[in-house]
């Protein structure tokens, strides 16, 4: 498990990029629930840091592909799937499973 920091590092409805040995992960805080996704759109590699988060999805800022924060799927483009990483909270610490 990768220590991605503290919940207080990611504001409510905010995002934060963390770097791991295998690349960048974008943390998203929705009412205290932390999601961890790859920081690169699978469509054309656009960074997801400026993505819009709404109604359980995260939208690529370049072409608007909307990915589910539950399973990474994109209903409009089923061939594009955003990688999600399991998150465990230990107190205030965010742990991300990057072993995939």
N, C-alpha and C positions, 0 to 999 in steps of 0.2 A: 504494500500500500504506500502510495506517495502522499507525503504531508503537503497539502496545497495551501495551508495557512489557516486563518481563523475566520469564523463566520462574520466577524466584524469587519473583515477586509473586503467583503462583498456586500455593498449596500442593498437594502430591500428593493427589488425590481431592477437591480444593477448587474453589471458584469465585471469580470476581472480575468485577465489572461495570466496563466502560470506556465512556466517552461519546465518540461521534463526531459530526460535523456532521449526520449523518443519523439519529442515535438511539443507543440503548444496545445494547451487545453484551455477552453473558455469555461469559466464558472459562471453560472447564472443563479441568482437568488430570487425565488418567487415566494414571498411570504414565509421565509425561513426554510424553504425546501431548496436545497442546493442541487443543481444539475451540472454535470460535467460533459462537455461535447468537444469534439475536435475543432480546432480554431481554423478550419479550412473547409469551404464548401466543396462537396464531392463533385459538383458540376464542373467548375472551372478554377477551383483553388482560391477563390476570394476569401480574405480573412473575414471571420464572422464577428469581429469586435464591434462593428457598427450595425449588427443585425437587430431587427425589431423582434421583441418577444411579446406575443399576444395570444391569448386563448390557448395556452398549452403548446404553442409552436414557436419556432425561431426562424425568421425569414432572412435569407441571404440578401445583403444590401445591393448586390450587383444585378441579379435577375429576378429576385423575389421568390425563389424556390422556398416553400414553407415545409419545415421538417418538424415532426412530432418530437416533443421532449420526452415522450414515453418510450418510443422504440426507434427513433431516427428516420422513420419512413417519410416519404414525400408523396402525397396522394396524386398530385398532378404529374409527377415524373417518377414512377415506381422504380426505375433503374438507378436513381440517385438515393443513397441512404447515408445519412450523417452518422458517424460513429459516436456512440454514447459510452460513457464510462461509469461503472457503479461507484456510488458515493456512500461513505459511512461517516457519521458524525460521532466524535468522541468528545463529549462536552462541547467546547467551542471550536475544536480542531476538525478541519475538513480533510478526510482521507479519501484518496481516489485510487481505485484499482486500475492500474495502467498495464496489467500483465497480459493483455490480449495481443 
